[in-house]
Amino acid sequence: ADESWLGVDVSEHQGIIDWKTVATTPVRFAMVRLAFRGWGSEGKLQADAQGLNNLTSAKDAGLQVGVYFFSQAISVEEAIEEAQFLLTLLDGRPLDLPVVFDWEFVSSSEARTAKMDKKTLNACAQAFCREIEQAGYDAMVYFNLDLSKRMLRLTDLQEAGYDFWLAMYNEKFQYAYRVRMWQYTDSGTVAGIKGKVDLNLYFPNH
């Protein structure tokens, strides 16, 4: 068995992707942003403009696919609403890889998440993942080192059975927790994708 697979994560920011060309490269999977919550005060739920298109085309080209939701939830109710919004868009399509809760601080003083506390964030992550698993998909939590140190109770999330996707732009992979996916750069290049793209390794047996 392979030790790791190479993959990309994409959103509408990459524009129209030529997935048939991507499939000729060593890339084996794609994590597709399907939807997001706006970071401004009203925090509107929105579908990614290329989300379903990327999902269908990447799968048709023979890649393994998973999806993520860019969250700006500030309550458990909102996290559940985000999961339900994403599940409605997915409409029962099969996925090869997990559905990911990607909650990030936004570096604007206008950001609705500016005053988020640890306890609420962990409750949000668990609530989102529970909804996803109840719908029959695997759930995963995305974070960088800073968020994991300051805000997340990784032991609780791991005990609840959720996999981790870590963003850490280092040459070597060293981390105290078991991680299923590692985003190792945000400036990769892949044939078929214009501009820079995030590259990831997936550890199927980790």
DRENDO-1510 file (C-alpha; in Angstrom, 1 decimal, always signed):
<recs>
REC; n; res; u; v; w
REC; 1; ALA; +0.0; +0.0; +0.0 .
REC; 2; ASP; +1.1; +3.5; -0.7 .
REC; 3; GLU; +2.3; +5.5; +2.3 .
REC; 4; SER; +0.7; +8.7; +1.2 .
REC; 5; TRP; -1.3; +10.2; -1.7 .
REC; 6; LEU; -0.7; +13.6; -3.2 .
REC; 7; GLY; -3.7; +16.0; -3.5 .
REC; 8; VAL; -4.9; +19.5; -3.9 .
REC; 9; ASP; -7.6; +21.6; -2.2 .
REC; 10; VAL; -9.4; +24.1; -4.3 .
REC; 11; SER; -12.2; +26.7; -4.3 .
REC; 12; GLU; -13.6; +29.3; -6.7 .
REC; 13; HIS; -10.4; +31.3; -6.3 .
REC; 14; GLN; -8.7; +28.8; -8.7 .
REC; 15; GLY; -11.2; +29.7; -11.4 .
REC; 16; ILE; -12.1; +27.0; -13.9 .
REC; 17; ILE; -9.9; +23.9; -13.4 .
REC; 18; ASP; -9.0; +21.4; -16.2 .
REC; 19; TRP; -9.4; +18.3; -14.1 .
REC; 20; LYS; -8.6; +15.9; -17.0 .
REC; 21; THR; -5.1; +17.5; -17.1 .
REC; 22; VAL; -4.8; +17.4; -13.3 .
REC; 23; ALA; -5.6; +13.7; -13.5 .
REC; 24; THR; -2.5; +13.1; -15.7 .
REC; 25; THR; -0.2; +14.5; -12.9 .
REC; 26; PRO; +0.7; +12.6; -9.7 .
REC; 27; VAL; -2.3; +14.2; -8.0 .
REC; 28; ARG; -4.7; +11.5; -6.8 .
REC; 29; PHE; -7.3; +13.5; -4.8 .
REC; 30; ALA; -9.1; +16.8; -4.5 .
REC; 31; MET; -10.6; +18.5; -1.5 .
REC; 32; VAL; -13.2; +20.8; -2.8 .
REC; 33; ARG; -14.7; +23.8; -1.0 .
REC; 34; LEU; -18.4; +23.3; -1.4 .
REC; 35; ALA; -19.6; +26.3; +0.6 .
REC; 36; PHE; -18.7; +28.9; +3.1 .
REC; 37; ARG; -20.0; +31.5; +5.6 .
REC; 38; GLY; -19.1; +35.1; +5.0 .
REC; 39; TRP; -16.8; +36.6; +7.6 .
REC; 40; GLY; -18.6; +39.9; +7.8 .
REC; 41; SER; -21.3; +40.7; +10.4 .
REC; 42; GLU; -24.3; +39.1; +8.7 .
REC; 43; GLY; -22.3; +35.9; +8.0 .
REC; 44; LYS; -24.3; +34.7; +5.0 .
REC; 45; LEU; -24.1; +31.1; +4.0 .
REC; 46; GLN; -23.0; +30.8; +0.4 .
REC; 47; ALA; -22.2; +28.0; -2.1 .
REC; 48; ASP; -18.8; +28.1; -3.6 .
REC; 49; ALA; -19.3; +29.2; -7.3 .
REC; 50; GLN; -17.2; +26.3; -8.6 .
REC; 51; GLY; -17.9; +23.8; -5.8 .
REC; 52; LEU; -20.3; +21.3; -7.4 .
REC; 53; ASN; -18.6; +21.7; -10.8 .
REC; 54; ASN; -15.2; +20.9; -9.2 .
REC; 55; LEU; -16.6; +18.0; -7.3 .
REC; 56; THR; -18.3; +16.4; -10.4 .
REC; 57; SER; -15.4; +17.1; -12.8 .
REC; 58; ALA; -12.7; +15.9; -10.4 .
REC; 59; LYS; -14.5; +12.7; -9.8 .
REC; 60; ASP; -15.3; +12.2; -13.5 .
REC; 61; ALA; -11.5; +12.6; -14.2 .
REC; 62; GLY; -10.9; +9.7; -11.9 .
REC; 63; LEU; -9.7; +11.5; -8.8 .
REC; 64; GLN; -10.7; +10.7; -5.2 .
REC; 65; VAL; -12.8; +13.6; -3.8 .
REC; 66; GLY; -13.7; +15.1; -0.4 .
REC; 67; VAL; -15.2; +18.5; +0.5 .
REC; 68; TYR; -14.8; +21.2; +3.0 .
REC; 69; PHE; -16.8; +24.0; +4.5 .
REC; 70; PHE; -15.1; +27.3; +5.4 .
REC; 71; SER; -16.8; +28.1; +8.7 .
REC; 72; GLN; -17.3; +31.3; +10.5 .
REC; 73; ALA; -19.8; +29.9; +13.0 .
REC; 74; ILE; -20.0; +31.6; +16.4 .
REC; 75; SER; -22.5; +29.2; +17.9 .
REC; 76; VAL; -23.4; +25.5; +17.9 .
REC; 77; GLU; -26.7; +26.4; +16.1 .
REC; 78; GLU; -24.7; +28.1; +13.3 .
REC; 79; ALA; -22.3; +25.1; +13.0 .
REC; 80; ILE; -25.3; +22.8; +12.6 .
REC; 81; GLU; -26.8; +25.2; +10.0 .
REC; 82; GLU; -23.5; +25.1; +8.1 .
REC; 83; ALA; -23.4; +21.3; +8.1 .
REC; 84; GLN; -27.0; +21.1; +6.9 .
REC; 85; PHE; -26.4; +23.7; +4.2 .
REC; 86; LEU; -23.4; +21.6; +2.9 .
REC; 87; LEU; -25.4; +18.3; +3.1 .
REC; 88; THR; -28.2; +19.9; +1.1 .
REC; 89; LEU; -25.7; +20.8; -1.7 .
REC; 90; LEU; -24.1; +17.4; -1.6 .
REC; 91; ASP; -27.6; +15.9; -2.0 .
REC; 92; GLY; -26.4; +12.4; -1.1 .
REC; 93; ARG; -23.5; +12.1; -3.6 .
REC; 94; PRO; -20.9; +9.6; -2.6 .
REC; 95; LEU; -17.5; +10.9; -1.5 .
REC; 96; ASP; -14.2; +9.0; -1.2 .
REC; 97; LEU; -12.8; +11.3; +1.4 .
REC; 98; PRO; -14.2; +13.2; +4.4 .
REC; 99; VAL; -16.3; +16.3; +4.8 .
REC; 100; VAL; -14.2; +18.9; +6.6 .
REC; 101; PHE; -15.0; +21.6; +9.1 .
REC; 102; ASP; -12.5; +24.4; +8.3 .
REC; 103; TRP; -12.9; +27.1; +10.9 .
REC; 104; GLU; -10.4; +30.0; +10.7 .
REC; 105; PHE; -9.8; +33.4; +12.3 .
REC; 106; VAL; -10.1; +36.2; +9.7 .
REC; 107; SER; -7.6; +39.0; +10.1 .
REC; 108; SER; -10.1; +41.8; +10.0 .
REC; 109; SER; -11.4; +43.7; +13.0 .
REC; 110; GLU; -14.8; +43.5; +11.3 .
REC; 111; ALA; -14.7; +39.7; +11.4 .
REC; 112; ARG; -17.6; +38.1; +13.2 .
REC; 113; THR; -15.3; +35.5; +14.7 .
REC; 114; ALA; -13.0; +38.0; +16.4 .
REC; 115; LYS; -14.3; +37.3; +19.9 .
REC; 116; MET; -14.6; +33.5; +19.6 .
REC; 117; ASP; -13.8; +31.5; +22.7 .
REC; 118; LYS; -12.3; +28.0; +23.0 .
REC; 119; LYS; -15.2; +26.3; +24.5 .
REC; 120; THR; -17.6; +27.5; +21.8 .
REC; 121; LEU; -15.3; +26.6; +19.0 .
REC; 122; ASN; -14.8; +23.0; +20.2 .
REC; 123; ALA; -18.6; +22.6; +20.6 .
REC; 124; CYS; -19.0; +24.0; +17.0 .
REC; 125; ALA; -16.5; +21.5; +15.6 .
REC; 126; GLN; -18.1; +18.6; +17.3 .
REC; 127; ALA; -21.7; +19.7; +16.4 .
REC; 128; PHE; -20.7; +20.1; +12.7 .
REC; 129; CYS; -18.9; +16.7; +12.6 .
REC; 130; ARG; -21.8; +15.0; +14.3 .
REC; 131; GLU; -24.3; +16.2; +11.7 .
REC; 132; ILE; -22.0; +15.1; +8.9 .
REC; 133; GLU; -21.5; +11.6; +10.4 .
REC; 134; GLN; -25.3; +11.2; +11.0 .
REC; 135; ALA; -25.7; +11.8; +7.2 .
REC; 136; GLY; -23.3; +8.9; +6.6 .
REC; 137; TYR; -20.1; +10.8; +5.7 .
REC; 138; ASP; -16.7; +10.8; +7.4 .
REC; 139; ALA; -16.0; +14.0; +9.3 .
REC; 140; MET; -12.6; +15.8; +9.6 .
REC; 141; VAL; -11.4; +19.0; +11.2 .
REC; 142; TYR; -8.9; +21.3; +9.5 .
REC; 143; PHE; -6.6; +23.6; +11.5 .
REC; 144; ASN; -3.1; +25.2; +11.5 .
REC; 145; LEU; -0.6; +25.0; +14.4 .
REC; 146; ASP; -1.7; +28.3; +15.9 .
REC; 147; LEU; -5.4; +27.4; +16.1 .
REC; 148; SER; -4.6; +23.9; +17.5 .
REC; 149; LYS; -2.5; +25.4; +20.2 .
REC; 150; ARG; -4.7; +28.3; +21.2 .
REC; 151; MET; -8.2; +27.1; +20.5 .
REC; 152; LEU; -8.8; +23.4; +19.9 .
REC; 153; ARG; -9.0; +20.5; +22.3 .
REC; 154; LEU; -7.6; +17.9; +20.0 .
REC; 155; THR; -7.8; +15.0; +22.4 .
REC; 156; ASP; -11.6; +15.5; +22.7 .
REC; 157; LEU; -12.0; +15.7; +18.9 .
REC; 158; GLN; -9.8; +12.6; +18.5 .
REC; 159; GLU; -11.7; +10.7; +21.1 .
REC; 160; ALA; -15.0; +11.6; +19.3 .
REC; 161; GLY; -13.5; +9.8; +16.3 .
REC; 162; TYR; -12.8; +12.8; +14.0 .
REC; 163; ASP; -9.7; +12.8; +11.7 .
REC; 164; PHE; -7.4; +15.8; +11.5 .
REC; 165; TRP; -6.2; +17.8; +8.5 .
REC; 166; LEU; -3.2; +20.0; +9.6 .
REC; 167; ALA; -1.8; +23.0; +7.7 .
REC; 168; MET; +1.9; +23.3; +8.5 .
REC; 169; TYR; +4.3; +24.6; +5.9 .
REC; 170; ASN; +7.5; +22.7; +7.1 .
REC; 171; GLU; +9.9; +20.5; +5.2 .
REC; 172; LYS; +9.4; +17.7; +7.7 .
REC; 173; PHE; +6.3; +16.3; +9.2 .
REC; 174; GLN; +6.5; +16.2; +13.0 .
REC; 175; TYR; +3.4; +16.5; +15.1 .
REC; 176; ALA; +2.2; +15.1; +18.4 .
REC; 177; TYR; -1.2; +13.9; +17.2 .
REC; 178; ARG; -2.3; +11.4; +14.5 .
REC; 179; VAL; -3.1; +13.4; +11.4 .
REC; 180; ARG; -4.9; +12.0; +8.3 .
REC; 181; MET; -4.0; +14.8; +6.0 .
REC; 182; TRP; -1.2; +17.3; +5.8 .
REC; 183; GLN; -1.4; +20.6; +3.9 .
REC; 184; TYR; +2.3; +21.2; +3.4 .
REC; 185; THR; +2.3; +24.3; +1.1 .
REC; 186; ASP; +0.0; +27.0; -0.2 .
REC; 187; SER; +2.2; +27.7; -3.3 .
REC; 188; GLY; +2.2; +24.5; -5.3 .
REC; 189; THR; +1.8; +24.3; -9.0 .
REC; 190; VAL; -0.2; +21.6; -10.9 .
REC; 191; ALA; -0.8; +21.3; -14.6 .
REC; 192; GLY; -4.5; +22.2; -15.3 .
REC; 193; ILE; -4.7; +24.6; -12.4 .
REC; 194; LYS; -4.0; +28.3; -13.0 .
REC; 195; GLY; -1.7; +30.0; -10.4 .
REC; 196; LYS; -0.8; +28.7; -7.0 .
REC; 197; VAL; -2.6; +25.9; -5.3 .
REC; 198; ASP; -2.5; +24.2; -1.8 .
REC; 199; LEU; -0.8; +20.7; -1.9 .
REC; 200; ASN; -1.6; +18.0; +0.6 .
REC; 201; LEU; -0.6; +14.5; +1.5 .
REC; 202; TYR; -3.2; +12.0; +2.7 .
REC; 203; PHE; -2.1; +9.1; +4.9 .
REC; 204; PRO; -4.6; +6.3; +4.2 .
REC; 205; ASN; -3.2; +4.0; +6.9 .
REC; 206; HIS; -2.1; +6.5; +9.5 .
</recs>
